[in-house]
Amino acid sequence: DRESIVARCRDLVARFAVRTSSPQASVSSLSGGNRQRFEVGRALESHPAVLVAHNVCRGLDLMAFAEIHRHLSSYARSGGALLLISSDLDELLTTCDRLAVIHAGRLVFTSPKQRSAAALGLLMAGKSVSTHPAGV
């Protein structure tokens, strides 16, 4: 049903502020930020119970970053489970309500509380933070 598909794409383009020449344009023709907004929209559209997002905002400008996080936060507030994997500690510290650090394939830290970027960076590098001033 081509008409239904185009209507769905038009809705995603509008709701996720995707700049495109046409709802029928190929996703590969979109710029990086617009492609990311579209992909997040497509993933959220099916209302999954769990969503894994890996470096979903890497390379985005501040407006696109904020828009994607607004949608991800709305998803989580509505009961969806979001696993956000990111190399951007500031993104994790401002977005997540629970943090985990994996080093050398092992889970080395989990906490429901926010921690400093310095302490998390040390844990990610396999260092102990108990004697560090920014300790956990």
N, CA, C and O atoms as CSV, one atom per row, in Angstrom:
chain,resi,resn,atom,element,x,y,z
A,1,ASP,N,N,0.849,-1.181,0.000
A,1,ASP,CA,C,0.000,0.000,0.000
A,1,ASP,C,C,0.896,1.247,0.000
A,1,ASP,O,O,1.204,1.808,1.052
A,2,ARG,N,N,1.293,1.654,-1.169
A,2,ARG,CA,C,2.224,2.769,-1.340
A,2,ARG,C,C,1.721,4.063,-0.688
A,2,ARG,O,O,2.499,4.808,-0.090
A,3,GLU,N,N,0.429,4.319,-0.809
A,3,GLU,CA,C,-0.147,5.541,-0.241
A,3,GLU,C,C,0.023,5.574,1.282
A,3,GLU,O,O,0.339,6.620,1.849
A,4,SER,N,N,-0.183,4.455,1.925
A,4,SER,CA,C,-0.030,4.351,3.372
A,4,SER,C,C,1.438,4.545,3.786
A,4,SER,O,O,1.726,5.183,4.798
A,5,ILE,N,N,2.340,3.997,3.004
A,5,ILE,CA,C,3.773,4.127,3.298
A,5,ILE,C,C,4.201,5.583,3.189
A,5,ILE,O,O,4.911,6.088,4.059
A,6,VAL,N,N,3.781,6.258,2.136
A,6,VAL,CA,C,4.129,7.669,1.944
A,6,VAL,C,C,3.537,8.512,3.077
A,6,VAL,O,O,4.201,9.422,3.575
A,7,ALA,N,N,2.305,8.225,3.489
A,7,ALA,CA,C,1.677,8.960,4.590
A,7,ALA,C,C,2.459,8.750,5.884
A,7,ALA,O,O,2.652,9.690,6.654
A,8,ARG,N,N,2.905,7.527,6.121
A,8,ARG,CA,C,3.708,7.220,7.310
A,8,ARG,C,C,5.022,7.986,7.297
A,8,ARG,O,O,5.437,8.548,8.310
A,9,CYS,N,N,5.669,8.000,6.138
A,9,CYS,CA,C,6.933,8.742,6.003
A,9,CYS,C,C,6.709,10.233,6.196
A,9,CYS,O,O,7.501,10.903,6.859
A,10,ARG,N,N,5.640,10.751,5.623
A,10,ARG,CA,C,5.315,12.175,5.776
A,10,ARG,C,C,5.123,12.513,7.249
A,10,ARG,O,O,5.576,13.563,7.704
A,11,ASP,N,N,4.459,11.640,7.998
A,11,ASP,CA,C,4.248,11.847,9.433
A,11,ASP,C,C,5.576,11.845,10.191
A,11,ASP,O,O,5.815,12.710,11.034
A,12,LEU,N,N,6.443,10.868,9.889
A,12,LEU,CA,C,7.756,10.809,10.552
A,12,LEU,C,C,8.581,12.050,10.248
A,12,LEU,O,O,9.215,12.613,11.140
A,13,VAL,N,N,8.573,12.474,8.994
A,13,VAL,CA,C,9.331,13.664,8.581
A,13,VAL,C,C,8.840,14.880,9.360
A,13,VAL,O,O,9.648,15.695,9.804
A,14,ALA,N,N,7.540,15.009,9.530
A,14,ALA,CA,C,6.981,16.152,10.255
A,14,ALA,C,C,7.262,16.068,11.750
A,14,ALA,O,O,7.717,17.043,12.348
A,15,ARG,N,N,6.996,14.915,12.361
A,15,ARG,CA,C,7.161,14.782,13.817
A,15,ARG,C,C,8.604,14.874,14.262
A,15,ARG,O,O,8.874,15.350,15.365
A,16,PHE,N,N,9.546,14.431,13.431
A,16,PHE,CA,C,10.950,14.412,13.837
A,16,PHE,C,C,11.782,15.475,13.139
A,16,PHE,O,O,13.011,15.414,13.156
A,17,ALA,N,N,11.118,16.449,12.524
A,17,ALA,CA,C,11.771,17.610,11.905
A,17,ALA,C,C,12.873,17.197,10.932
A,17,ALA,O,O,13.963,17.769,10.939
A,18,VAL,N,N,12.585,16.215,10.108
A,18,VAL,CA,C,13.547,15.745,9.107
A,18,VAL,C,C,13.453,16.651,7.890
A,18,VAL,O,O,12.377,16.820,7.315
A,19,ARG,N,N,14.573,17.230,7.502
A,19,ARG,CA,C,14.600,18.080,6.312
A,19,ARG,C,C,14.920,17.210,5.103
A,19,ARG,O,O,15.998,16.623,5.002
A,20,THR,N,N,13.961,17.144,4.196
A,20,THR,CA,C,14.118,16.323,3.002
A,20,THR,C,C,13.371,16.978,1.845
A,20,THR,O,O,12.458,17.775,2.058
A,21,SER,N,N,13.757,16.644,0.642
A,21,SER,CA,C,13.086,17.199,-0.533
A,21,SER,C,C,11.702,16.592,-0.728
A,21,SER,O,O,10.830,17.212,-1.337
A,22,SER,N,N,11.500,15.373,-0.210
A,22,SER,CA,C,10.231,14.671,-0.400
A,22,SER,C,C,10.159,13.494,0.561
A,22,SER,O,O,11.189,12.904,0.888
A,23,PRO,N,N,8.949,13.138,1.025
A,23,PRO,CA,C,8.831,11.955,1.879
A,23,PRO,C,C,9.194,10.673,1.134
A,23,PRO,O,O,9.373,9.624,1.753
A,24,GLN,N,N,9.303,10.752,-0.175
A,24,GLN,CA,C,9.665,9.592,-0.978
A,24,GLN,C,C,11.173,9.524,-1.239
A,24,GLN,O,O,11.649,8.602,-1.901
A,25,ALA,N,N,11.920,10.502,-0.719
A,25,ALA,CA,C,13.366,10.510,-0.903
A,25,ALA,C,C,13.987,9.324,-0.160
A,25,ALA,O,O,13.493,8.909,0.889
A,26,SER,N,N,15.048,8.798,-0.705
A,26,SER,CA,C,15.769,7.697,-0.075
A,26,SER,C,C,16.438,8.181,1.211
A,26,SER,O,O,16.948,9.299,1.267
A,27,VAL,N,N,16.433,7.348,2.226
A,27,VAL,CA,C,17.092,7.700,3.485
A,27,VAL,C,C,18.571,7.969,3.243
A,27,VAL,O,O,19.154,8.838,3.892
A,28,SER,N,N,19.182,7.241,2.325
A,28,SER,CA,C,20.607,7.436,2.039
A,28,SER,C,C,20.890,8.811,1.441
A,28,SER,O,O,22.044,9.240,1.429
A,29,SER,N,N,19.869,9.518,0.942
A,29,SER,CA,C,20.068,10.853,0.380
A,29,SER,C,C,20.036,11.940,1.446
A,29,SER,O,O,20.352,13.095,1.161
A,30,LEU,N,N,19.655,11.581,2.679
A,30,LEU,CA,C,19.554,12.561,3.755
A,30,LEU,C,C,20.916,12.864,4.359
A,30,LEU,O,O,21.822,12.031,4.318
A,31,SER,N,N,21.056,14.066,4.921
A,31,SER,CA,C,22.280,14.411,5.649
A,31,SER,C,C,22.338,13.565,6.915
A,31,SER,O,O,21.344,12.947,7.298
A,32,GLY,N,N,23.490,13.536,7.560
A,32,GLY,CA,C,23.675,12.707,8.755
A,32,GLY,C,C,22.667,12.972,9.848
A,32,GLY,O,O,22.069,12.035,10.377
A,33,GLY,N,N,22.466,14.241,10.201
A,33,GLY,CA,C,21.533,14.582,11.264
A,33,GLY,C,C,20.100,14.235,10.920
A,33,GLY,O,O,19.349,13.745,11.763
A,34,ASN,N,N,19.724,14.490,9.677
A,34,ASN,CA,C,18.366,14.160,9.248
A,34,ASN,C,C,18.164,12.653,9.192
A,34,ASN,O,O,17.090,12.152,9.524
A,35,ARG,N,N,19.188,11.940,8.776
A,35,ARG,CA,C,19.104,10.476,8.756
A,35,ARG,C,C,18.931,9.944,10.173
A,35,ARG,O,O,18.129,9.038,10.402
A,36,GLN,N,N,19.684,10.505,11.137
A,36,GLN,CA,C,19.573,10.045,12.517
A,36,GLN,C,C,18.183,10.341,13.082
A,36,GLN,O,O,17.594,9.493,13.752
A,37,ARG,N,N,17.656,11.539,12.815
A,37,ARG,CA,C,16.310,11.865,13.293
A,37,ARG,C,C,15.278,10.899,12.700
A,37,ARG,O,O,14.379,10.436,13.403
A,38,PHE,N,N,15.414,10.602,11.410
A,38,PHE,CA,C,14.476,9.679,10.766
A,38,PHE,C,C,14.580,8.282,11.367
A,38,PHE,O,O,13.562,7.649,11.644
A,39,GLU,N,N,15.801,7.798,11.570
A,39,GLU,CA,C,15.999,6.449,12.125
A,39,GLU,C,C,15.448,6.347,13.545
A,39,GLU,O,O,14.841,5.338,13.904
A,40,VAL,N,N,15.656,7.380,14.350
A,40,VAL,CA,C,15.099,7.373,15.711
A,40,VAL,C,C,13.580,7.360,15.631
A,40,VAL,O,O,12.921,6.623,16.364
A,41,GLY,N,N,13.026,8.172,14.745
A,41,GLY,CA,C,11.571,8.195,14.568
A,41,GLY,C,C,11.024,6.850,14.151
A,41,GLY,O,O,10.012,6.385,14.674
A,42,ARG,N,N,11.697,6.236,13.212
A,42,ARG,CA,C,11.244,4.924,12.731
A,42,ARG,C,C,11.314,3.885,13.846
A,42,ARG,O,O,10.426,3.040,13.967
A,43,ALA,N,N,12.370,3.945,14.663
A,43,ALA,CA,C,12.511,2.995,15.774
A,43,ALA,C,C,11.425,3.223,16.827
A,43,ALA,O,O,10.863,2.264,17.355
A,44,LEU,N,N,11.130,4.485,17.133
A,44,LEU,CA,C,10.144,4.788,18.164
A,44,LEU,C,C,8.711,4.569,17.697
A,44,LEU,O,O,7.816,4.336,18.509
A,45,GLU,N,N,8.498,4.644,16.398
A,45,GLU,CA,C,7.149,4.536,15.843
A,45,GLU,C,C,6.463,3.216,16.213
A,45,GLU,O,O,5.245,3.179,16.393
A,46,SER,N,N,7.229,2.149,16.327
A,46,SER,CA,C,6.631,0.848,16.629
A,46,SER,C,C,6.400,0.635,18.124
A,46,SER,O,O,5.928,-0.427,18.530
A,47,HIS,N,N,6.729,1.633,18.945
A,47,HIS,CA,C,6.533,1.567,20.394
A,47,HIS,C,C,7.131,0.292,20.989
A,47,HIS,O,O,6.414,-0.504,21.596
A,48,PRO,N,N,8.436,0.096,20.819
A,48,PRO,CA,C,9.054,-1.131,21.346
A,48,PRO,C,C,9.095,-1.108,22.873
A,48,PRO,O,O,9.091,-0.038,23.482
A,49,ALA,N,N,9.135,-2.271,23.478
A,49,ALA,CA,C,9.250,-2.363,24.936
A,49,ALA,C,C,10.639,-1.915,25.378
A,49,ALA,O,O,10.794,-1.308,26.438
A,50,VAL,N,N,11.653,-2.216,24.556
A,50,VAL,CA,C,13.043,-1.863,24.855
A,50,VAL,C,C,13.666,-1.263,23.603
A,50,VAL,O,O,13.454,-1.756,22.495
A,51,LEU,N,N,14.434,-0.197,23.788
A,51,LEU,CA,C,15.145,0.428,22.677
A,51,LEU,C,C,16.603,0.578,23.066
A,51,LEU,O,O,16.914,1.136,24.118
A,52,VAL,N,N,17.495,0.084,22.225
A,52,VAL,CA,C,18.935,0.245,22.430
A,52,VAL,C,C,19.408,1.304,21.449
A,52,VAL,O,O,19.250,1.154,20.237
A,53,ALA,N,N,19.986,2.371,21.973
A,53,ALA,CA,C,20.477,3.478,21.149
A,53,ALA,C,C,21.971,3.627,21.390
A,53,ALA,O,O,22.397,3.888,22.515
A,54,HIS,N,N,22.766,3.464,20.344
A,54,HIS,CA,C,24.216,3.522,20.459
A,54,HIS,C,C,24.746,4.755,19.736
A,54,HIS,O,O,24.596,4.878,18.520
A,55,ASN,N,N,25.365,5.666,20.484
A,55,ASN,CA,C,25.912,6.913,19.940
A,55,ASN,C,C,24.925,7.584,18.994
A,55,ASN,O,O,25.294,8.041,17.912
A,56,VAL,N,N,23.675,7.636,19.415
A,56,VAL,CA,C,22.592,8.136,18.571
A,56,VAL,C,C,22.747,9.622,18.253
A,56,VAL,O,O,22.189,10.091,17.260
A,57,CYS,N,N,23.475,10.363,19.052
A,57,CYS,CA,C,23.617,11.802,18.814
A,57,CYS,C,C,25.023,12.211,18.377
A,57,CYS,O,O,25.323,13.402,18.295
A,58,ARG,N,N,25.870,11.251,18.102
A,58,ARG,CA,C,27.243,11.558,17.698
A,58,ARG,C,C,27.245,12.420,16.432
A,58,ARG,O,O,26.632,12.076,15.422
A,59,GLY,N,N,27.951,13.548,16.519
A,59,GLY,CA,C,28.115,14.423,15.366
A,59,GLY,C,C,26.958,15.350,15.081
A,59,GLY,O,O,26.985,16.079,14.090
A,60,LEU,N,N,25.943,15.341,15.922
A,60,LEU,CA,C,24.784,16.195,15.672
A,60,LEU,C,C,24.995,17.597,16.227
A,60,LEU,O,O,25.729,17.788,17.197
A,61,ASP,N,N,24.346,18.573,15.606
A,61,ASP,CA,C,24.372,19.919,16.163
A,61,ASP,C,C,23.484,19.953,17.406
A,61,ASP,O,O,22.734,19.014,17.669
A,62,LEU,N,N,23.575,21.020,18.147
A,62,LEU,CA,C,22.880,21.125,19.428
A,62,LEU,C,C,21.365,21.000,19.280
A,62,LEU,O,O,20.718,20.376,20.122
A,63,MET,N,N,20.793,21.575,18.239
A,63,MET,CA,C,19.342,21.501,18.037
A,63,MET,C,C,18.891,20.062,17.762
A,63,MET,O,O,17.903,19.599,18.332
A,64,ALA,N,N,19.613,19.362,16.892
A,64,ALA,CA,C,19.261,17.979,16.569
A,64,ALA,C,C,19.444,17.087,17.803
A,64,ALA,O,O,18.629,16.203,18.062
A,65,PHE,N,N,20.512,17.326,18.553
A,65,PHE,CA,C,20.773,16.594,19.797
A,65,PHE,C,C,19.587,16.744,20.748
A,65,PHE,O,O,19.072,15.757,21.275
A,66,ALA,N,N,19.163,17.986,20.960
A,66,ALA,CA,C,18.059,18.259,21.884
A,66,ALA,C,C,16.763,17.620,21.395
A,66,ALA,O,O,15.996,17.086,22.195
A,67,GLU,N,N,16.519,17.671,20.106
A,67,GLU,CA,C,15.287,17.101,19.542
A,67,GLU,C,C,15.245,15.582,19.728
A,67,GLU,O,O,14.224,15.029,20.136
A,68,ILE,N,N,16.348,14.921,19.429
A,68,ILE,CA,C,16.384,13.461,19.601
A,68,ILE,C,C,16.222,13.085,21.065
A,68,ILE,O,O,15.500,12.142,21.389
A,69,HIS,N,N,16.886,13.812,21.948
A,69,HIS,CA,C,16.762,13.503,23.375
A,69,HIS,C,C,15.367,13.789,23.900
A,69,HIS,O,O,14.903,13.106,24.814
A,70,ARG,N,N,14.695,14.773,23.349
A,70,ARG,CA,C,13.322,15.047,23.749
A,70,ARG,C,C,12.442,13.836,23.420
A,70,ARG,O,O,11.608,13.430,24.230
A,71,HIS,N,N,12.631,13.269,22.235
A,71,HIS,CA,C,11.843,12.097,21.840
A,71,HIS,C,C,12.212,10.865,22.672
A,71,HIS,O,O,11.330,10.105,23.073
A,72,LEU,N,N,13.502,10.663,22.934
A,72,LEU,CA,C,13.931,9.513,23.737
A,72,LEU,C,C,13.413,9.629,25.170
A,72,LEU,O,O,12.985,8.636,25.759
A,73,SER,N,N,13.451,10.836,25.727
A,73,SER,CA,C,12.947,11.050,27.087
A,73,SER,C,C,11.451,10.798,27.157
A,73,SER,O,O,10.962,10.199,28.115
A,74,SER,N,N,10.733,11.249,26.159
A,74,SER,CA,C,9.293,11.015,26.104
A,74,SER,C,C,8.990,9.522,26.051
A,74,SER,O,O,8.073,9.042,26.718
A,75,TYR,N,N,9.763,8.797,25.255
A,75,TYR,CA,C,9.618,7.343,25.165
A,75,TYR,C,C,9.832,6.696,26.531
A,75,TYR,O,O,9.041,5.851,26.948
A,76,ALA,N,N,10.900,7.089,27.228
A,76,ALA,CA,C,11.208,6.507,28.536
A,76,ALA,C,C,10.138,6.872,29.568
A,76,ALA,O,O,9.742,6.030,30.375
A,77,ARG,N,N,9.670,8.124,29.546
A,77,ARG,CA,C,8.623,8.543,30.489
A,77,ARG,C,C,7.311,7.800,30.264
A,77,ARG,O,O,6.521,7.624,31.192
A,78,SER,N,N,7.084,7.364,29.024
A,78,SER,CA,C,5.839,6.653,28.727
A,78,SER,C,C,5.944,5.156,29.026
A,78,SER,O,O,5.030,4.393,28.712
A,79,GLY,N,N,7.067,4.731,29.639
A,79,GLY,CA,C,7.191,3.346,30.070
A,79,GLY,C,C,8.152,2.492,29.270
A,79,GLY,O,O,8.349,1.323,29.600
A,80,GLY,N,N,8.756,3.043,28.227
A,80,GLY,CA,C,9.729,2.287,27.443
A,80,GLY,C,C,11.063,2.182,28.174
A,80,GLY,O,O,11.453,3.096,28.902
A,81,ALA,N,N,11.751,1.079,27.980
A,81,ALA,CA,C,13.080,0.896,28.574
A,81,ALA,C,C,14.117,1.313,27.539
A,81,ALA,O,O,14.165,0.755,26.443
A,82,LEU,N,N,14.941,2.286,27.882
A,82,LEU,CA,C,15.947,2.810,26.969
A,82,LEU,C,C,17.335,2.481,27.482
A,82,LEU,O,O,17.699,2.864,28.594
A,83,LEU,N,N,18.113,1.770,26.674
A,83,LEU,CA,C,19.513,1.517,26.978
A,83,LEU,C,C,20.305,2.434,26.067
A,83,LEU,O,O,20.387,2.208,24.860
A,84,LEU,N,N,20.886,3.467,26.651
A,84,LEU,CA,C,21.649,4.455,25.899
A,84,LEU,C,C,23.128,4.153,26.067
A,84,LEU,O,O,23.667,4.213,27.172
A,85,ILE,N,N,23.772,3.829,24.961
A,85,ILE,CA,C,25.207,3.548,24.959
A,85,ILE,C,C,25.869,4.723,24.257
A,85,ILE,O,O,25.541,5.036,23.112
A,86,SER,N,N,26.797,5.370,24.940
A,86,SER,CA,C,27.408,6.558,24.357
A,86,SER,C,C,28.828,6.722,24.860
A,86,SER,O,O,29.155,6.345,25.985
A,87,SER,N,N,29.662,7.288,24.010
A,87,SER,CA,C,31.024,7.629,24.421
A,87,SER,C,C,31.066,9.053,24.967
A,87,SER,O,O,32.123,9.515,25.396
A,88,ASP,N,N,29.949,9.745,24.960
A,88,ASP,CA,C,29.850,11.118,25.449
A,88,ASP,C,C,29.359,11.092,26.896
A,88,ASP,O,O,28.166,10.933,27.154
A,89,LEU,N,N,30.289,11.250,27.831
A,89,LEU,CA,C,29.927,11.173,29.249
A,89,LEU,C,C,28.938,12.259,29.648
A,89,LEU,O,O,28.047,12.011,30.460
A,90,ASP,N,N,29.078,13.451,29.095
A,90,ASP,CA,C,28.135,14.516,29.439
A,90,ASP,C,C,26.719,14.134,29.020
A,90,ASP,O,O,25.761,14.402,29.744
A,91,GLU,N,N,26.586,13.510,27.855
A,91,GLU,CA,C,25.274,13.046,27.400
A,91,GLU,C,C,24.696,12.039,28.394
A,91,GLU,O,O,23.523,12.131,28.756
A,92,LEU,N,N,25.496,11.098,28.826
A,92,LEU,CA,C,25.024,10.083,29.767
A,92,LEU,C,C,24.650,10.694,31.117
A,92,LEU,O,O,23.626,10.345,31.704
A,93,LEU,N,N,25.490,11.608,31.601
A,93,LEU,CA,C,25.237,12.218,32.903
A,93,LEU,C,C,23.971,13.068,32.914
A,93,LEU,O,O,23.282,13.143,33.932
A,94,THR,N,N,23.663,13.705,31.795
A,94,THR,CA,C,22.474,14.552,31.760
A,94,THR,C,C,21.209,13.784,31.385
A,94,THR,O,O,20.105,14.269,31.633
A,95,THR,N,N,21.342,12.613,30.802
A,95,THR,CA,C,20.185,11.895,30.270
A,95,THR,C,C,19.759,10.723,31.133
A,95,THR,O,O,18.562,10.492,31.305
A,96,CYS,N,N,20.698,9.988,31.672
A,96,CYS,CA,C,20.395,8.691,32.298
A,96,CYS,C,C,20.029,8.813,33.767
A,96,CYS,O,O,20.544,9.678,34.475
A,97,ASP,N,N,19.138,7.941,34.221
A,97,ASP,CA,C,18.815,7.880,35.641
A,97,ASP,C,C,19.546,6.725,36.323
A,97,ASP,O,O,19.472,6.575,37.543
A,98,ARG,N,N,20.242,5.919,35.549
A,98,ARG,CA,C,21.065,4.825,36.072
A,98,ARG,C,C,22.256,4.662,35.143
A,98,ARG,O,O,22.102,4.699,33.922
A,99,LEU,N,N,23.440,4.482,35.711
A,99,LEU,CA,C,24.664,4.360,34.918
A,99,LEU,C,C,25.360,3.037,35.180
A,99,LEU,O,O,25.290,2.492,36.282
A,100,ALA,N,N,26.025,2.533,34.168
A,100,ALA,CA,C,26.849,1.331,34.301
A,100,ALA,C,C,28.118,1.552,33.491
A,100,ALA,O,O,28.091,2.181,32.433
A,101,VAL,N,N,29.222,1.032,33.996
A,101,VAL,CA,C,30.501,1.128,33.289
A,101,VAL,C,C,31.011,-0.282,33.049
A,101,VAL,O,O,31.029,-1.121,33.950
A,102,ILE,N,N,31.425,-0.521,31.813
A,102,ILE,CA,C,32.028,-1.802,31.453
A,102,ILE,C,C,33.479,-1.535,31.085
A,102,ILE,O,O,33.770,-0.647,30.284
A,103,HIS,N,N,34.375,-2.293,31.663
A,103,HIS,CA,C,35.803,-2.203,31.337
A,103,HIS,C,C,36.315,-3.609,31.068
A,103,HIS,O,O,36.074,-4.529,31.851
A,104,ALA,N,N,37.015,-3.767,29.968
A,104,ALA,CA,C,37.597,-5.053,29.580
A,104,ALA,C,C,36.549,-6.178,29.600
A,104,ALA,O,O,36.830,-7.305,30.007
A,105,GLY,N,N,35.346,-5.838,29.151
A,105,GLY,CA,C,34.293,-6.844,29.054
A,105,GLY,C,C,33.606,-7.190,30.356
A,105,GLY,O,O,32.798,-8.117,30.403
A,106,ARG,N,N,33.916,-6.460,31.413
A,106,ARG,CA,C,33.306,-6.747,32.718
A,106,ARG,C,C,32.567,-5.525,33.235
A,106,ARG,O,O,33.020,-4.391,33.082
A,107,LEU,N,N,31.432,-5.779,33.845
A,107,LEU,CA,C,30.669,-4.719,34.472
A,107,LEU,C,C,31.393,-4.334,35.757
A,107,LEU,O,O,31.504,-5.148,36.674
A,108,VAL,N,N,31.887,-3.094,35.831
A,108,VAL,CA,C,32.686,-2.682,36.981
A,108,VAL,C,C,31.971,-1.685,37.877
A,108,VAL,O,O,32.432,-1.404,38.984
A,109,PHE,N,N,30.851,-1.148,37.412
A,109,PHE,CA,C,30.183,-0.133,38.218
A,109,PHE,C,C,28.744,0.029,37.746
A,109,PHE,O,O,28.485,0.088,36.544
A,110,THR,N,N,27.815,0.101,38.684
A,110,THR,CA,C,26.441,0.505,38.378
A,110,THR,C,C,25.963,1.378,39.529
A,110,THR,O,O,26.343,1.177,40.682
A,111,SER,N,N,25.137,2.336,39.197
A,111,SER,CA,C,24.607,3.207,40.224
A,111,SER,C,C,23.347,3.899,39.730
A,111,SER,O,O,23.277,4.321,38.575
A,112,PRO,N,N,22.356,4.017,40.597
A,112,PRO,CA,C,21.182,4.788,40.219
A,112,PRO,C,C,21.410,6.290,40.353
A,112,PRO,O,O,20.557,7.084,39.956
A,113,LYS,N,N,22.542,6.681,40.904
A,113,LYS,CA,C,22.820,8.097,41.127
A,113,LYS,C,C,23.805,8.621,40.096
A,113,LYS,O,O,24.619,7.871,39.557
A,114,GLN,N,N,23.720,9.899,39.833
A,114,GLN,CA,C,24.644,10.542,38.897
A,114,GLN,C,C,26.041,10.596,39.531
A,114,GLN,O,O,26.180,10.743,40.745
A,115,ARG,N,N,27.049,10.476,38.702
A,115,ARG,CA,C,28.438,10.552,39.137
A,115,ARG,C,C,29.187,11.543,38.266
A,115,ARG,O,O,28.681,11.969,37.228
A,116,SER,N,N,30.386,11.908,38.681
A,116,SER,CA,C,31.158,12.869,37.903
A,116,SER,C,C,31.755,12.203,36.666
A,116,SER,O,O,32.030,11.003,36.657
A,117,ALA,N,N,31.948,13.004,35.632
A,117,ALA,CA,C,32.565,12.508,34.403
A,117,ALA,C,C,33.978,12.015,34.689
A,117,ALA,O,O,34.425,11.034,34.096
A,118,ALA,N,N,34.684,12.692,35.596
A,118,ALA,CA,C,36.059,12.290,35.921
A,118,ALA,C,C,36.093,10.899,36.545
A,118,ALA,O,O,36.925,10.071,36.174
A,119,ALA,N,N,35.197,10.642,37.486
A,119,ALA,CA,C,35.159,9.337,38.143
A,119,ALA,C,C,34.777,8.247,37.156
A,119,ALA,O,O,35.370,7.168,37.157
A,120,LEU,N,N,33.788,8.524,36.313
A,120,LEU,CA,C,33.378,7.526,35.322
A,120,LEU,C,C,34.492,7.258,34.315
A,120,LEU,O,O,34.705,6.116,33.907
A,121,GLY,N,N,35.196,8.305,33.920
A,121,GLY,CA,C,36.325,8.136,33.000
A,121,GLY,C,C,37.407,7.242,33.590
A,121,GLY,O,O,37.969,6.400,32.891
A,122,LEU,N,N,37.697,7.422,34.870
A,122,LEU,CA,C,38.678,6.566,35.536
A,122,LEU,C,C,38.212,5.114,35.566
A,122,LEU,O,O,38.997,4.201,35.310
A,123,LEU,N,N,36.950,4.904,35.874
A,123,LEU,CA,C,36.412,3.542,35.885
A,123,LEU,C,C,36.475,2.914,34.499
A,123,LEU,O,O,36.790,1.731,34.365
A,124,MET,N,N,36.179,3.696,33.477
A,124,MET,CA,C,36.230,3.192,32.109
A,124,MET,C,C,37.648,2.797,31.719
A,124,MET,O,O,37.848,1.895,30.905
A,125,ALA,N,N,38.625,3.474,32.300
A,125,ALA,CA,C,40.028,3.176,32.014
A,125,ALA,C,C,40.575,2.073,32.908
A,125,ALA,O,O,41.746,1.711,32.798
A,126,GLY,N,N,39.742,1.536,33.789
A,126,GLY,CA,C,40.175,0.447,34.656
A,126,GLY,C,C,40.874,0.903,35.919
A,126,GLY,O,O,41.514,0.103,36.600
A,127,LYS,N,N,40.758,2.173,36.234
A,127,LYS,CA,C,41.415,2.721,37.421
A,127,LYS,C,C,40.461,2.700,38.605
A,127,LYS,O,O,39.241,2.724,38.444
A,128,SER,N,N,41.039,2.654,39.791
A,128,SER,CA,C,40.251,2.744,41.010
A,128,SER,C,C,39.975,4.211,41.285
A,128,SER,O,O,40.838,5.063,41.073
A,129,VAL,N,N,38.789,4.499,41.749
A,129,VAL,CA,C,38.458,5.895,42.050
A,129,VAL,C,C,38.352,6.152,43.547
A,129,VAL,O,O,38.045,7.271,43.959
A,130,SER,N,N,38.596,5.152,44.353
A,130,SER,CA,C,38.420,5.302,45.799
A,130,SER,C,C,39.361,6.348,46.401
A,130,SER,O,O,39.017,6.995,47.390
A,131,THR,N,N,40.556,6.515,45.801
A,131,THR,CA,C,41.497,7.503,46.335
A,131,THR,C,C,41.538,8.761,45.489
A,131,THR,O,O,42.275,9.693,45.810
A,132,HIS,N,N,40.778,8.807,44.438
A,132,HIS,CA,C,40.759,9.969,43.564
A,132,HIS,C,C,39.823,11.034,44.136
A,132,HIS,O,O,38.769,10.694,44.674
A,133,PRO,N,N,40.186,12.313,44.032
A,133,PRO,CA,C,39.327,13.370,44.600
A,133,PRO,C,C,37.908,13.366,44.022
A,133,PRO,O,O,36.968,13.772,44.706
A,134,ALA,N,N,37.742,12.924,42.801
A,134,ALA,CA,C,36.401,12.876,42.193
A,134,ALA,C,C,35.793,11.496,42.392
A,134,ALA,O,O,34.930,11.073,41.622
A,135,GLY,N,N,36.245,10.799,43.426
A,135,GLY,CA,C,35.839,9.410,43.653
A,135,GLY,C,C,34.345,9.191,43.711
A,135,GLY,O,O,33.553,10.113,43.909
A,136,VAL,N,N,34.000,7.948,43.532
A,136,VAL,CA,C,32.579,7.581,43.484
A,136,VAL,C,C,32.073,7.312,44.877
A,136,VAL,O,O,30.899,6.987,45.055
